[in-house]
Amino acid sequence: MVEYDQNAAIFTVKIIKDNTEYTVTIDAVSGEITNVKQDKLQLLTENAVKDLALKHQEGKVEHIELITENSITVYVVTLVSGSKQQTLKFDAYTGQECS
């Protein structure tokens, strides 16, 4: 994620790698890095992921699995609604839906 604060002329960049979120602040005029902050992210619980899945799609959670895919830890959630089955993926640390 990149944000720009026009009034302060500052870019804020957030990067997530290896369950750590890095927040980097950059002076937009000089290009100088003015601050770097690191925060360890906690793995979401299966119940939290179940709640996220049910916000996206009605139904019953049939299965939840934690896997690593393309160097990203994700929860794979299988939902069933009537005869329809859907699989959703969520980043295991941020809860962001993955495609």
N, C-alpha and C positions, 0 to 999 in steps of 0.2 A: 504494500500500500504506500502511496506517495501522496502527501498533502502539501499544499503551498499556502502560506499565510502572506498575502500580498502586503498587508499593513506592516508586518515585521520583516518582510523580505527573507523568510526562512522556509526551507523545505524540511519536512519531517518524513523520514522513510522508515517503514517497519518491515522487518524481514524475519521470517520464522525458519529456523534450521535446527535440527536435532533437539527438539522439544525446548528450544530457547528462543525467546522473542527479543530481537535487537531493535532498539529505537535509536535512529541516527538523526541528529539535527545538523543541517547544513546552511551556512550563510549563503543566500542566493546571489549576493553581489560578489563576494570574494571566492566562493566555492569552498571555503574552509569548513571542516567538520568542527562544530562547536560543542557537541555533546554526544556521547554514546552510552546507552543504558541497556543492560541485559536483565531479562526476567525469565526464570525457569517456569515453564508451563506444566501444569498438572494434567495428567491423563483424565479425560472425562469418564464418569462412571457409565455402566451399561444403562442404568435407569435414566440418566440425563440424555443419553443418545436415543433411547426409546421415546422419550418425550419430544425430542427434536423431530424424529421420524414421523410421529403421529401428528405433528403440526403441519408437515408437508403433505401427508396422505392419510385419509381415514382408513381404518382397518385394524387388523390384529398383527402384532409383531410375532412372526413365526420363528425367526432366528436372528441372532446378532453374533458377528464374528470379528475379532480384531486381527488385522493383517497389515503387512508392509507392502506397499505398492509404489513403484517408482521412487523409492527412498522416502515415502511418506507413510506414516502410521495412520490407518483408517479403520473405521468401523464399517462393516458391510451389514446392512439391515434388510431382511426380507419381510415384506408386509403382505398380508393376504386380506382381500376384501371380496367376499363372495367367491367367484371363480377366478378373479383377477389376482395375479401375483406381481409385485413390484420390488425391485432391488434398489436401495439407496445407499450412497456412500458418504460418510462424514469424516472430516479431519478429526482424529482422536484427541487433539489438544485444543483446537479452536471451535469445533462444532460446525465449521463451514462445510456446506454440501460440496462434494467433489463430483466431477462428471466422469 
